[in-house]
Amino acid sequence: MTTDDGTRSRHAVVVGGGLAGITAALELADAGLRVTLLEGRPRLGGLAFSFRRGDLTVDNGQHVYLRCCTAYRWFLDRVDGAALAPLQDRLDVPVLDVGRASGPRLGRIRRNGLPVPLHLAAGLAAYPHLSLAERASVGRAALALKRLDPADPALDGIDFATWLGRHGQSPRTIEALWDLVGVATLNATAPHASMGLAAMVFKTGLLSEPGAADIGWAHVPLGDLHDTLARKALDSAGVRTELRTRVSALSRAEDGGWHVDVDGERLDADTVVLAVPQRETHALLPTGALDDPDRLLDIGTAPILNVHVVYGRKVLRRPFFAALGSPVQWVFDRTDASGLTEGQYLALSQSAAEDEIDSPVSELRERYLPELERLLPAARGADVRDFFVTRERTATFAPAPGVGRLRPTARTRVPGLFLAGAWTATGWPATMEGAVRSGFSAAGAALGEIGRRHEHPLQEAA
């Protein structure tokens, strides 16, 4: 294919149709490249997708983002989906503690409109799940955290719990505040989380600007955003999208380009972006692409379990809440998004679920239905019309201490080959934000290599 001036247009192949691959494909196409996106599944969206279960449209897991997630917000704007995943006006998280001897108590993590760090001071002062001394200790730790550089390699080498202990945080403080937020964002408890990643999450989300931690979530099925609208945006950008198409091999061509082998076909490309999980990337990498490719295999994975319950009546008045004193972590009302017209559909998001990811559904039912009744009195005696689970055994990369040195950048050692994915060196944990940022990095590096001007979409926001 040639351009209007008679020169051959450059062809980029993006392998993987998750958020990272979609972002890279859009950026490359917007810069004028001819782009083919290959995805092995019958849909786009990676691990943030929807499926049908009877009359319900079900998300495989509950995904949220924060106002500070500027890359994912760009993605929503780019696919014309921002109105379908709105943000809270102000951070407000109901936290229900049912582990108290005196009975259940509701508290809230919330902010006001004052400057940082005063925006959280009033909410912390009124947070009932910590003592006065514990609340004061949180303030001191937050000030110490604000002085840290999350990119400091020394922080990546220690765990979050060790740092919290050095800064006077009690086990109760870790449970009722730091892990309440950290487990949901890092997919690991404090002893198993890199201090560098934890510092990035808390410093950016809670201590960068007053509204940074305001929560947003899709009010429609994730597939509407990450598959339907994303495919529409790709089509409009001129991207050729091939689903149910798995790449079997990647090799250098004699002219310095690339051969991408799929079932029954070989694609020729000038640029290739591998936007697939680390083990799949390792299997496709040509010799010499990375100094130590086996490091990719040392990046562990962490599971997320999602428990789905459909009741015959409304049992929860709030859109979501977090729980203490219970194995339940976060509960979301997904009734309207799923298309349910009678009763209520709740989704429980259980991160760092290594101990339960392979538990039988019957065992999980026996564990979680009584817990929901303990948390929600209205659930007692309610008809349970459906109970099922979704399991993502490799939902995220494990944010363990030392993982930072294992995460590669977008560039490889061979021309024309680039990496994308939330597991690459984005500085973020494994989030939708990190995935989109990795797509930016891969596209930017690819365009820079061929001398194409590329304005980073977040340049003004950075």
PyMOL commands that set and color helices and strands:
alter all, ss='L'
color gray80, all
select helices_A, chain A and resi 19-30+70-78+82-84+118-125+132-146+153-156+160-166+171-186+190-192+195-207+222-237+278-284+293-298+335-338+361-375+377-379+403-406+432-449
alter helices_A, ss='H'
color red, helices_A
select strands_A, chain A and resi 11-15+34-38+50-53+56-59+64-66+92-97+105-110+215-217+240-242+247-252+258-262+265-269+271-274+301-311+320-324+330-333+344-351+384-397+417-419
alter strands_A, ss='S'
color yellow, strands_A
deselect
rebuild
show_as cartoon
